[in-house]
Amino acid sequence: MEIRIQGVSKRYRSEGKTIIALDDVNLTIPANRIFTLLGPSGCGKTTLLRCIVGLEAPDTGEIRIGGQIVWSKEKNISVPPEKRGLGMVFQTYAIWPHMNVFDNVAYPLQIRNLPRDEIRQKVEKTLHFVKLEGFENRPATKLSGGQQQRVALARALIAEPKVILFDEPLSNLDAKLREETRKELKTFLGKLQITAVYVTHDRVEALALSDSIAVMRAGKIVETGTPQKIYFNADHQFVADFIGRANLVKAIVVAQENGHTMVDSGLGRLACQHRDFPVGADVTLCLRPEFIKIVRGEAAGAGNVVNGRVESLVFVGEAYEAEIRAGNELLLAKTHPDVPLKEGEPVSFSLDPEHCLLVAA
């Protein structure tokens, strides 16, 4: 089901101050896709999720799920959460400790008074889907974190919702288990072909899981797009910096030549990916560390060639992270462990114009 959010705002009063959690949010979440709300803590992403599910009432605006209005301030419509046809997985899983796995998963059907045989068949089918068959009689709290997360997912899926919402469900797992569970979750959701709305502050999680991402800041949607668009071709400095590590260099547009935007910067004159900035505009040049290809020694020649010196090296396993001093700029670069760099030695690197992203300063 498609979700349409129009003009939604939400304010709170705290200690005599007004906190704007959502500020005139307009957003369309496409049907049968994994859509992620990404942003720093306090940006409003969880509040927006709770407004969709019906756990929060917006101050203004309208929310439609599959064409049905579930909230409208103007039309005085407020559909309760249990009648919106949604499933939800919380950050804490909300596993009931006094129930075993079967009863945790079966609960949404039990309160509807479905026949016992039908409940058992549906629970067995859902547990098989999330790879927990054979765990029916296990106390739910005796499971691992990843298994508890799958119990919560099974409980959200058992009623066959058209939309499922996730509020940072992997944040309590360790790094290795989070990576494994993320892969499983993407596989599960791909098979289901339902609309999934996922909230996270983890950029890697967002990039790995999503079909589309909306980046939020201070209660507003800053930018939406595919993971590739957001990462490689962001329109805003905040998005480019938040979605991944980036070197940000001040620059001035000097020309539009041969399909490239030319800038003067602390790294010299560079040809960059084309952007419609006027000559003289102050811009920010965003360079991803993985696109800075270092070679030993200085180099000369035309094009985007930059000379510098290694200030520091940090080994992080699959790569060295090197800080390169180039003029007054200090750039972070990644280099293969086999490249024999030393701190203090001169280096050079060339920059592909298509990986030189310009955004408004």
SERO-4910 file (N, C-alpha, C, O; in steps of 0.05 Angstrom, whole numbers):
BEGIN
 pado doro    nc1    nc2    nc3   cac1   cac2   cac3    cc1    cc2    cc3    oc1    oc2    oc3
  Met    A     17    -24      0      0      0      0     17     25      0     38     26     14
  Glu    A      9     45    -15     23     71    -15     14     87      9     -9     85     18
  Ile    A     33    102     20     27    119     43     32    148     34     54    154     24
  Arg    A     12    165     39     15    194     32     13    211     57     -6    209     72
  Ile    A     33    227     61     34    245     85     34    274     74     51    281     59
  Gln    A     15    289     83     11    317     72      9    336     95     -9    335    112
  Gly    A     28    355     96     27    377    115     26    369    144     14    383    161
  Val    A     40    347    151     39    337    179     59    352    196     83    354    190
  Ser    A     49    363    218     66    377    238     60    366    266     38    357    271
  Lys    A     80    366    283     76    357    310     94    373    329    119    375    324
  Arg    A     82    385    350     97    400    369     92    390    397     71    380    403
  Tyr    A    113    392    414    111    384    442    118    408    460    134    426    452
  Arg    A    107    408    483    115    428    504    131    414    525    123    393    536
  Ser    A    155    425    531    173    413    551    187    435    565    201    451    553
  Glu    A    184    436    592    198    455    609    193    484    599    211    500    599
  Gly    A    168    489    591    161    516    582    169    523    554    165    545    545
  Lys    A    181    503    539    190    508    512    174    492    492    164    470    499
  Thr    A    172    502    468    158    487    446    179    473    429    198    486    419
  Ile    A    177    447    427    195    431    411    181    423    385    160    410    386
  Ile    A    192    430    362    180    423    337    192    396    328    215    394    320
  Ala    A    176    375    331    184    348    323    181    343    294    198    330    281
  Leu    A    159    352    282    154    350    253    144    377    243    127    390    256
  Asp    A    156    386    221    151    413    211    141    411    182    156    412    163
  Asp    A    114    410    179    101    410    152    113    389    134    124    395    112
  Val    A    112    364    142    123    342    127    105    333    105     81    328    109
  Asn    A    116    332     81    101    321     58    118    298     46    141    302     39
  Leu    A    106    275     43    121    252     35    103    231     23     81    226     33
  Thr    A    112    218      2     98    195    -10    116    170     -8    138    170    -18
  Ile    A    106    150      6    121    125      9    108    105    -10     85     97     -7
  Pro    A    124     96    -30    112     78    -51    105     51    -40    116     41    -20
  Ala    A     86     38    -53     77     12    -45     98    -10    -51    113     -8    -71
  Asn    A     98    -30    -34    114    -54    -39    144    -48    -42    158    -62    -57
  Arg    A    154    -29    -27    182    -22    -27    192    -19      1    176    -15     20
  Ile    A    218    -20      5    230    -15     32    239     14     32    257     22     18
  Phe    A    225     30     48    230     59     50    241     66     77    229     59     98
  Thr    A    264     79     78    277     85    103    276    114    110    282    131     93
  Leu    A    270    120    135    272    147    146    299    148    161    302    134    181
  Leu    A    317    164    151    344    165    161    350    193    171    343    213    159
  Gly    A    363    194    194    371    220    205    383    218    233    382    196    245
  Pro    A    395    239    243    406    239    270    385    237    291    361    241    286
  Ser    A    394    231    316    375    230    338    361    257    341    373    278    339
  Gly    A    335    256    346    319    280    350    310    294    325    299    316    326
  Cys    A    313    281    301    305    294    276    276    291    270    266    305    252
  Gly    A    262    273    284    233    270    280    225    244    266    201    240    261
  Lys    A    244    227    260    237    203    244    219    183    260    201    172    248
  Thr    A    225    179    285    208    161    301    181    173    306    161    159    306
  Thr    A    180    200    310    154    213    313    137    210    288    113    205    290
  Leu    A    149    212    265    134    208    240    124    180    238    101    175    230
  Leu    A    141    160    245    132    132    244    109    128    263     89    114    256
  Arg    A    110    139    287     88    136    306     63    150    297     41    141    304
  Cys    A     65    171    282     41    184    271     28    167    249      4    165    248
  Ile    A     45    153    234     34    135    213     19    112    226     -3    104    217
  Val    A     30    100    247     18     77    260     -5     85    278    -22     68    284
  Gly    A     -6    110    286    -28    119    302    -22    121    332    -41    125    348
  Leu    A      3    119    339     11    122    367     15    151    375     17    157    399
  Glu    A     17    168    356     18    197    361     -3    211    343     -8    201    321
  Ala    A    -14    232    353    -34    248    337    -20    274    327    -12    290    344
  Pro    A    -17    278    301     -6    303    291    -22    327    299    -46    324    305
  Asp    A    -10    350    298    -24    375    303    -38    385    278    -59    398    279
  Thr    A    -26    379    255    -38    388    230    -33    366    209    -16    348    213
  Gly    A    -48    367    187    -42    350    164    -60    326    161    -80    323    175
  Glu    A    -52    310    142    -68    287    134    -50    263    127    -29    267    115
  Ile    A    -58    239    135    -44    214    128    -63    195    115    -84    190    125
  Arg    A    -55    185     92    -70    165     77    -54    139     75    -30    140     70
  Ile    A    -67    116     79    -54     90     76    -71     75     56    -94     68     61
  Gly    A    -59     69     33    -74     55     12    -99     70      3   -119     57     -5
  Gly    A    -98     96      3   -121    112     -6   -141    119     16   -157    137     12
  Gln    A   -139    105     39   -157    111     61   -145    132     79   -122    130     87
  Ile    A   -160    152     86   -151    172    105   -152    160    133   -174    152    142
  Val    A   -129    159    146   -128    148    174   -124    171    194   -129    167    218
  Trp    A   -116    194    184   -114    217    202   -119    242    186   -107    246    164
  Ser    A   -136    259    195   -140    285    183   -150    305    204   -171    301    216
  Lys    A   -134    325    209   -142    345    229   -166    361    218   -185    366    233
  Glu    A   -165    368    193   -186    385    181   -212    370    179   -233    381    184
  Lys    A   -211    343    173   -236    328    169   -244    313    194   -263    298    195
  Asn    A   -228    317    216   -234    304    242   -236    274    239   -254    261    250
  Ile    A   -216    262    226   -214    233    222   -190    222    238   -168    233    236
  Ser    A   -195    202    254   -173    189    269   -179    160    272   -194    151    290
  Val    A   -167    144    254   -171    115    255   -152    104    276   -128    109    275
  Pro    A   -161     88    295   -144     77    316   -123     58    305   -127     46    283
  Pro    A   -101     54    319    -78     38    308    -87     10    300    -78      0    279
  Glu    A   -103     -3    316   -110    -31    310   -128    -34    286   -132    -57    276
  Lys    A   -138    -12    275   -155    -14    251   -141     -3    226   -154      1    205
  Arg    A   -115      3    228   -101     13    205    -88     -9    188    -76     -3    167
  Gly    A    -89    -34    197    -78    -56    182    -48    -56    180    -37    -65    160
  Leu    A    -35    -47    201     -6    -45    201      7    -65    220     -6    -74    240
  Gly    A     32    -73    215     48    -88    234     71    -70    242     81    -53    227
  Met    A     81    -74    267    103    -58    276    123    -74    292    116    -91    309
  Val    A    149    -69    287    171    -81    303    185    -59    317    196    -40    305
  Phe    A    186    -60    344    197    -39    360    227    -44    365    238    -65    361
  Gln    A    240    -22    374    269    -23    380    275    -44    401    295    -58    400
  Thr    A    257    -46    421    262    -65    443    249    -92    439    250   -109    457
  Tyr    A    238    -97    415    225   -122    407    198   -125    421    179   -136    409
  Ala    A    195   -116    447    170   -119    462    161   -148    464    138   -154    462
  Ile    A    181   -165    469    175   -194    473    163   -197    501    174   -187    520
  Trp    A    141   -212    503    129   -217    530    144   -239    544    144   -262    534
  Pro    A    156   -233    567    173   -253    580    159   -277    592    171   -298    596
  His    A    133   -274    597    118   -296    609    106   -315    589     93   -335    596
  Met    A    112   -310    563    101   -327    541    124   -341    527    146   -330    525
  Asn    A    118   -364    516    138   -377    498    136   -365    470    120   -347    465
  Val    A    152   -375    452    154   -364    425    127   -367    411    118   -348    398
  Phe    A    114   -390    414     88   -394    400     68   -374    409     55   -361    392
  Asp    A     65   -370    435     44   -351    445     51   -322    438     33   -307    433
  Asn    A     76   -315    438     84   -288    430     75   -282    401     64   -261    395
  Val    A     80   -302    384     73   -298    355     43   -300    351     32   -286    334
  Ala    A     31   -318    366      2   -323    361    -16   -301    373    -40   -300    366
  Tyr    A     -6   -285    391    -23   -266    406    -41   -249    388    -65   -247    394
  Pro    A    -31   -237    366    -50   -220    350    -73   -236    339    -95   -224    334
  Leu    A    -70   -262    335    -92   -278    325   -110   -288    348   -135   -291    345
  Gln    A    -98   -293    371   -113   -302    394   -133   -281    404   -156   -288    411
  Ile    A   -125   -255    403   -144   -234    412   -167   -230    392   -186   -217    398
  Arg    A   -164   -241    368   -185   -240    348   -203   -265    350   -223   -268    335
  Asn    A   -196   -283    368   -212   -307    373   -214   -325    348   -235   -337    343
  Leu    A   -192   -327    333   -191   -345    311   -191   -374    321   -182   -379    343
  Pro    A   -200   -394    305   -199   -422    313   -170   -431    319   -151   -421    306
  Arg    A   -168   -449    338   -141   -458    347   -125   -470    324   -101   -465    321
  Asp    A   -138   -487    308   -124   -500    286   -113   -480    266    -91   -482    256
  Glu    A   -129   -459    260   -121   -439    241    -97   -423    253    -78   -416    239
  Ile    A    -98   -417    279    -76   -403    292    -51   -419    290    -29   -409    284
  Arg    A    -53   -445    297    -29   -462    296    -17   -463    268      8   -462    265
  Gln    A    -33   -466    248    -23   -468    221     -9   -442    213     13   -442    201
  Lys    A    -21   -419    220     -9   -393    213     18   -389    228     37   -379    217
  Val    A     18   -396    254     43   -393    269     65   -410    258     88   -401    255
  Glu    A     59   -436    252     79   -454    241     90   -443    214    114   -444    209
  Lys    A     72   -433    198     80   -422    172     98   -398    176    119   -395    162
  Thr    A     91   -380    194    106   -355    198    133   -361    211    153   -349    204
  Leu    A    134   -379    231    160   -386    243    178   -400    223    202   -396    224
  His    A    167   -416    206    184   -427    184    195   -406    167    218   -407    158
  Phe    A    179   -386    160    188   -364    143    212   -349    156    230   -341    141
  Val    A    211   -344    182    233   -330    195    254   -348    207    271   -340    223
  Lys    A    253   -374    199    273   -393    206    274   -398    236    296   -400    248
  Leu    A    251   -401    248    249   -407    277    232   -432    282    222   -436    304
  Glu    A    228   -449    261    213   -473    266    228   -490    287    252   -492    287
  Gly    A    213   -503    304    224   -518    326    229   -503    351    236   -515    372
  Phe    A    224   -477    351    228   -460    375    201   -453    388    201   -437    407
  Glu    A    179   -466    380    153   -458    389    150   -458    420    138   -439    431
  Asn    A    162   -477    433    158   -480    462    181   -468    478    181   -470    503
  Arg    A    200   -455    465    222   -443    478    213   -417    492    199   -401    480
  Pro    A    221   -412    517    216   -386    530    228   -364    512    252   -365    505
  Ala    A    212   -343    506    221   -323    486    246   -308    496    263   -301    480
  Thr    A    248   -303    522    271   -288    532    296   -304    534    317   -293    541
  Lys    A    294   -330    529    319   -347    529    332   -348    502    352   -362    498
  Leu    A    321   -334    483    332   -334    456    354   -313    454    356   -295    471
  Ser    A    370   -315    433    390   -294    428    377   -269    418    353   -269    411
  Gly    A    392   -247    417    381   -222    408    370   -223    380    349   -213    374
  Gly    A    385   -237    362    376   -239    334    351   -256    332    334   -250    316
  Gln    A    349   -277    349    325   -294    348    301   -279    360    279   -282    349
  Gln    A    305   -263    380    283   -247    391    273   -227    371    249   -222    369
  Gln    A    292   -216    355    284   -197    334    266   -211    314    247   -200    303
  Arg    A    272   -237    308    256   -252    288    229   -260    300    209   -262    285
  Val    A    227   -264    326    202   -269    339    184   -244    336    160   -246    330
  Ala    A    196   -220    341    181   -195    338    172   -191    309    150   -182    305
  Leu    A    189   -199    290    181   -197    262    159   -216    256    140   -208    242
  Ala    A    160   -241    266    139   -260    261    113   -251    272     92   -254    259
  Arg    A    113   -239    296     88   -229    308     76   -207    292     52   -204    290
  Ala    A     94   -189    280     84   -167    263     73   -178    237     55   -165    226
  Leu    A     83   -201    228     74   -211    201     50   -230    203     36   -234    183
  Ile    A     44   -241    227     25   -262    229     -3   -254    220    -18   -270    210
  Ala    A    -10   -228    223    -36   -218    215    -37   -209    186    -57   -198    177
  Glu    A    -15   -214    172    -13   -208    143    -19   -179    137    -38   -173    122
  Pro    A     -4   -161    149     -9   -132    144      0   -124    116     17   -137    104
  Lys    A    -11   -103    106     -2    -92     80     22    -73     83     36    -68     64
  Val    A     26    -64    108     48    -46    114     61    -55    140     46    -61    159
  Ile    A     87    -56    141    101    -62    166    121    -40    172    135    -31    154
  Leu    A    122    -32    197    139    -10    205    160    -19    225    154    -36    243
  Phe    A    185     -9    222    207    -17    239    219      8    252    227     27    239
  Asp    A    221      7    279    234     29    294    261     21    304    263     11    327
  Glu    A    282     24    288    309     17    295    311    -10    308    321    -13    330
  Pro    A    301    -31    294    299    -58    307    326    -72    311    327    -91    326
  Leu    A    347    -63    298    373    -77    301    393    -63    319    415    -72    322
  Ser    A    385    -40    331    404    -24    346    414    -37    371    435    -29    381
  Asn    A    400    -57    381    409    -70    406    427    -94    400    436   -108    419
  Leu    A    433   -100    375    449   -123    368    479   -115    365    484    -92    359
  Asp    A    497   -134    370    525   -128    365    530   -126    335    513   -134    319
  Ala    A    553   -115    327    559   -108    299    556   -132    281    544   -129    259
  Lys    A    568   -155    288    567   -178    271    539   -188    267    530   -194    245
  Leu    A    524   -191    289    497   -201    288    479   -181    273    460   -189    259
  Arg    A    484   -155    277    468   -135    263    471   -138    233    452   -136    218
  Glu    A    495   -143    224    500   -147    195    486   -172    184    474   -171    163
  Glu    A    487   -194    199    474   -219    191    444   -215    190    431   -224    171
  Thr    A    433   -203    211    404   -199    213    394   -180    192    372   -184    181
  Arg    A    410   -160    185    402   -141    164    399   -156    137    380   -150    123
  Lys    A    417   -174    132    415   -189    106    390   -207    107    376   -208     87
  Glu    A    384   -220    130    360   -236    131    335   -220    128    316   -228    114
  Leu    A    335   -196    140    311   -179    139    306   -170    111    283   -169    102
  Lys    A    327   -163     96    323   -154     69    312   -177     52    295   -173     35
  Thr    A    322   -201     57    311   -225     42    282   -229     49    266   -234     31
  Phe    A    275   -228     75    247   -232     83    229   -212     69    208   -220     58
  Leu    A    236   -187     71    219   -166     60    217   -167     30    196   -161     18
  Gly    A    238   -176     17    237   -180    -12    218   -201    -21    204   -199    -41
  Lys    A    216   -222     -5    197   -244    -11    168   -236     -6    150   -244    -20
  Leu    A    164   -219     14    137   -212     22    123   -193      3     99   -194     -1
  Gln    A    139   -176    -10    127   -156    -28    106   -139    -15     84   -136    -25
  Ile    A    113   -128      9     95   -109     22    110    -83     27    135    -82     24
  Thr    A     96    -63     35    108    -37     41    121    -38     68    108    -46     88
  Ala    A    147    -31     69    161    -30     95    172     -2     99    185      9     82
  Val    A    167      9    123    177     35    130    197     30    153    190     19    174
  Tyr    A    222     38    149    244     31    167    257     56    178    265     74    163
  Val    A    259     58    204    272     81    217    299     73    227    302     53    241
  Thr    A    320     89    221    347     84    231    363    110    230    357    128    215
  His    A    384    110    247    404    131    245    430    120    233    450    135    230
  Asp    A    430     94    227    454     80    217    454     82    186    438     70    173
  Arg    A    473     97    175    474    101    146    479     75    131    468     71    109
  Val    A    496     57    142    502     31    128    477     14    127    471      2    106
  Glu    A    462     14    149    437     -1    149    418     10    128    405     -5    113
  Ala    A    416     37    126    398     49    107    406     43     78    389     36     62
  Leu    A    432     45     73    442     39     46    438     10     38    431      4     15
  Ala    A    442     -8     57    441    -37     51    412    -47     48    407    -65     32
  Leu    A    393    -35     63    366    -46     63    347    -33     43    329    -47     33
  Ser    A    351     -8     37    330      8     26    327      7     -5    347      4    -19
  Asp    A    303     10    -14    298     17    -42    298     48    -45    307     58    -65
  Ser    A    288     62    -25    288     91    -24    294    101      4    288     87     24
  Ile    A    306    125      6    314    136     32    304    165     32    306    180     13
  Ala    A    292    173     55    287    201     61    304    209     84    303    198    106
  Val    A    321    229     79    339    239    100    324    262    114    315    281    102
  Met    A    323    261    141    309    281    157    329    297    174    350    288    182
  Arg    A    320    322    179    336    339    197    317    360    209    302    373    194
  Ala    A    317    362    235    301    382    249    272    382    241    260    403    237
  Gly    A    260    358    239    232    355    234    224    358    205    200    358    199
  Lys    A    243    361    187    237    364    158    250    342    142    270    330    150
  Ile    A    238    336    118    250    319     99    270    336     82    261    355     68
  Val    A    295    330     84    315    346     69    317    336     41    319    352     22
  Glu    A    317    310     37    322    299     10    313    270      9    315    255     29
  Thr    A    302    261    -14    294    233    -18    307    223    -43    313    238    -62
  Gly    A    311    197    -44    323    185    -68    332    156    -63    329    146    -41
  Thr    A    342    143    -84    353    117    -81    378    118    -64    390    140    -62
  Pro    A    387     96    -53    412     96    -38    435    107    -55    453    121    -46
  Gln    A    436     99    -81    457    108    -99    456    138   -104    477    151   -104
  Lys    A    432    148   -108    429    177   -112    437    193    -87    452    212    -89
  Ile    A    428    184    -64    435    198    -39    465    197    -33    476    217    -24
  Tyr    A    478    175    -39    506    172    -32    524    186    -53    542    201    -45
  Phe    A    519    182    -78    537    192    -99    530    219   -109    547    234   -120
  Asn    A    505    227   -107    496    251   -121    476    267   -104    456    277   -115
  Ala    A    483    271    -79    465    286    -61    463    315    -70    481    326    -82
  Asp    A    440    328    -63    436    356    -70    443    375    -47    444    399    -51
  His    A    446    364    -23    451    381      0    476    373     15    482    349     17
  Gln    A    490    392     26    515    386     40    509    369     65    525    350     70
  Phe    A    488    374     79    481    358    103    478    329     95    488    311    109
  Val    A    464    324     73    459    296     65    485    283     56    490    260     64
  Ala    A    501    296     40    526    285     31    544    278     54    558    258     54
  Asp    A    544    295     75    562    290     98    550    269    117    565    253    128
  Phe    A    524    268    120    511    250    139    511    221    128    515    202    143
  Ile    A    507    218    102    503    191     91    529    176     89    529    151     86
  Gly    A    552    189     91    578    175     90    600    194     96    596    219     97
  Arg    A    624    184    101    646    201    107    653    217     81    655    206     60
  Ala    A    658    243     85    663    260     62    683    282     70    682    292     92
  Asn    A    701    288     52    718    311     55    703    335     43    695    334     20
  Leu    A    700    356     59    686    380     50    705    403     46    719    412     65
  Val    A    707    413     22    726    434     15    711    458      3    695    454    -15
  Lys    A    717    481     13    705    506      2    716    511    -26    739    507    -31
  Ala    A    698    520    -44    706    526    -71    689    548    -83    668    555    -72
  Ile    A    698    558   -106    684    579   -121    682    570   -150    702    562   -162
  Val    A    658    572   -161    654    565   -189    666    586   -207    661    610   -204
  Val    A    683    576   -226    697    595   -244    688    592   -273    692    610   -289
  Ala    A    676    569   -280    668    565   -308    652    539   -311    652    522   -294
  Gln    A    638    538   -334    625    513   -342    638    505   -369    635    519   -389
  Glu    A    653    483   -369    669    476   -392    667    446   -398    670    429   -380
  Asn    A    661    439   -423    662    411   -432    646    392   -415    654    370   -409
  Gly    A    623    402   -406    606    385   -390    613    383   -361    601    368   -346
  His    A    633    399   -352    642    399   -325    639    426   -313    639    447   -327
  Thr    A    635    427   -286    636    453   -272    664    456   -261    673    440   -245
  Met    A    677    478   -268    704    484   -259    703    501   -234    688    520   -232
  Val    A    720    494   -215    721    509   -190    750    514   -182    768    499   -189
  Asp    A    753    536   -167    779    541   -153    775    534   -124    754    541   -112
  Ser    A    794    520   -113    792    510    -85    820    509    -73    840    516    -85
  Gly    A    820    501    -47    846    498    -34    862    476    -46    886    473    -39
  Leu    A    851    460    -63    865    438    -77    873    447   -105    885    431   -120
  Gly    A    868    472   -112    874    481   -139    849    483   -156    827    481   -146
  Arg    A    853    486   -182    830    487   -200    823    458   -208    840    443   -217
  Leu    A    797    452   -205    788    424   -210    763    424   -228    746    442   -227
  Ala    A    762    403   -245    738    398   -260    720    379   -244    730    359   -234
  Cys    A    695    386   -242    677    371   -225    652    362   -240    647    372   -262
  Gln    A    637    344   -228    612    336   -239    594    361   -244    594    379   -228
  His    A    581    361   -267    566    385   -275    543    390   -256    527    373   -249
  Arg    A    542    415   -246    520    426   -231    513    454   -241    531    468   -249
  Asp    A    488    461   -240    479    487   -250    483    509   -230    464    521   -220
  Phe    A    508    515   -224    515    537   -207    526    560   -224    541    555   -243
  Pro    A    519    585   -218    530    607   -234    559    612   -228    569    605   -206
  Val    A    573    624   -247    601    632   -242    602    651   -218    586    670   -217
  Gly    A    621    646   -200    624    663   -177    610    652   -152    613    663   -130
  Ala    A    594    630   -156    579    619   -133    598    605   -113    616    592   -121
  Asp    A    593    609    -88    607    594    -67    594    567    -64    570    565    -60
  Val    A    610    546    -66    600    519    -64    618    503    -45    639    512    -36
  Thr    A    609    478    -40    625    460    -24    631    436    -41    613    424    -53
  Leu    A    656    428    -43    665    405    -58    666    381    -39    679    382    -18
  Cys    A    651    360    -45    650    336    -29    666    313    -42    661    306    -65
  Leu    A    685    303    -28    702    281    -38    701    257    -19    707    260      4
  Arg    A    692    234    -29    692    210    -14    720    199    -11    735    199    -30
  Pro    A    727    190     13    755    179     17    762    156     -1    785    154     -9
  Glu    A    742    140     -9    748    117    -25    755    124    -54    766    107    -69
  Phe    A    749    149    -62    755    157    -90    781    173    -92    787    183   -113
  Ile    A    795    176    -70    821    189    -71    842    168    -74    850    154    -54
  Lys    A    853    164    -98    871    143   -104    900    153   -102    909    170   -118
  Ile    A    914    144    -81    940    155    -74    962    139    -89    961    115    -91
  Val    A    982    154    -99   1007    142   -108   1030    156    -94   1028    179    -86
  Arg    A   1053    142    -91   1076    154    -77   1090    174    -95   1091    171   -119
  Gly    A   1100    195    -83   1114    216    -97   1096    237   -109   1072    233   -111
  Glu    A   1108    260   -116   1092    281   -129   1089    276   -158   1105    262   -170
  Ala    A   1069    288   -170   1063    285   -198   1057    312   -210   1049    331   -196
  Ala    A   1061    314   -236   1055    339   -251   1036    331   -274   1034    308   -282
  Gly    A   1024    352   -285   1007    347   -308    980    361   -306    973    371   -285
  Ala    A    966    361   -328    940    374   -329    919    357   -315    924    333   -309
  Gly    A    895    368   -311    874    352   -299    873    355   -269    887    371   -257
  Asn    A    857    338   -257    853    340   -228    875    325   -212    870    305   -199
  Val    A    899    335   -215    922    323   -201    929    340   -177    932    364   -179
  Val    A    931    327   -153    936    341   -128    960    329   -115    962    304   -113
  Asn    A    978    346   -105   1001    336    -90    997    342    -60    985    362    -53
  Gly    A   1008    324    -44   1005    328    -15   1026    312      0   1046    302    -11
  Arg    A   1021    309     26   1040    295     43   1024    279     64   1004    289     74
  Val    A   1033    255     70   1019    238     89   1024    249    117   1047    251    126
  Glu    A   1002    255    131   1005    265    159   1001    242    179   1014    242    200
  Ser    A    983    223    173    978    201    192    968    177    177    956    180    155
  Leu    A    972    154    188    962    129    177    950    112    199    961    110    221
  Val    A    926    102    194    912     85    214    904     59    200    890     60    179
  Phe    A    912     36    210    905     10    199    877      2    209    874      0    233
  Val    A    858     -3    191    831    -11    199    823    -38    188    799    -44    187
  Gly    A    843    -54    181    837    -81    171    838    -84    141    858    -92    130
  Glu    A    815    -76    129    814    -78    100    828    -55     85    830    -56     61
  Ala    A    837    -35    100    849    -12     88    865      3    108    863     -1    132
  Tyr    A    882     21     98    894     42    115    877     68    110    870     74     88
  Glu    A    872     82    132    860    108    129    882    129    133    896    130    153
  Ala    A    886    144    112    909    163    111    898    192    112    879    198     98
  Glu    A    910    209    128    905    237    127    926    250    110    950    248    115
  Ile    A    917    264     89    935    276     69    933    306     71    911    318     69
  Arg    A    956    319     76    956    349     76    962    358     48    983    353     37
  Ala    A    943    373     37    946    385     10    940    415     12    917    423     14
  Gly    A    961    431     12    958    459     17    948    463     45    960    453     64
  Asn    A    926    478     48    914    482     75    892    462     81    879    463    102
  Glu    A    888    443     63    867    423     67    878    397     78    900    389     71
  Leu    A    863    385     96    870    358    107    848    339     98    825    341    106
  Leu    A    856    320     81    837    301     69    840    273     80    863    264     85
  Leu    A    818    260     84    818    232     92    816    215     66    799    220     49
  Ala    A    834    195     64    834    178     41    837    149     51    847    144     72
  Lys    A    827    130     34    830    102     40    849     90     20    847     96     -4
  Thr    A    867     73     29    886     60     11    889     31     18    886     23     41
  His    A    895     15     -1    898    -14      3    921    -20     22    941     -6     21
  Pro    A    918    -40     39    940    -47     58    967    -53     45    988    -50     57
  Asp    A    966    -62     19    991    -68      6   1007    -44     -4   1030    -46    -12
  Val    A    994    -20     -4   1007      4    -13   1026     13      9   1017     19     31
  Pro    A   1053     13      4   1073     18     25   1077     48     31   1097     60     24
  Leu    A   1057     60     44   1059     88     50   1072     92     78   1071     74     95
  Lys    A   1085    115     81   1096    122    107   1088    151    114   1084    168     97
  Glu    A   1085    155    140   1078    182    149   1101    201    142   1124    195    146
  Gly    A   1093    225    131   1113    245    124   1122    245     95   1134    264     86
  Glu    A   1116    223     80   1126    222     53   1107    236     33   1083    238     38
  Pro    A   1118    247     11   1101    261     -8   1085    241    -25   1094    219    -31
  Val    A   1060    248    -32   1043    232    -48   1028    249    -68   1028    274    -66
  Ser    A   1015    237    -86    997    251   -105    972    234   -110    972    210   -105
  Phe    A    952    247   -120    927    232   -127    913    248   -148    914    273   -150
  Ser    A    898    234   -165    881    246   -185    852    242   -178    845    221   -166
  Leu    A    835    261   -185    807    260   -177    790    258   -203    791    276   -220
  Asp    A    774    237   -205    755    235   -227    734    256   -224    721    258   -203
  Pro    A    729    273   -244    709    294   -242    681    284   -233    667    298   -219
  Glu    A    674    259   -242    648    249   -235    645    242   -205    623    239   -195
  His    A    668    241   -191    667    236   -162    674    262   -147    678    261   -122
  Cys    A    674    284   -160    677    310   -147    649    323   -146    641    336   -166
  Leu    A    636    320   -124    608    329   -122    607    357   -110    620    363    -90
  Leu    A    592    375   -123    588    402   -114    560    406   -103    540    398   -115
  Val    A    559    418    -79    533    425    -67    535    454    -58    556    465    -56
  Ala    A    511    465    -52    511    493    -44    526    496    -17    523    479      1
  Ala    A    541    517    -14    556    522     10    538    527     34    547    531     56
***
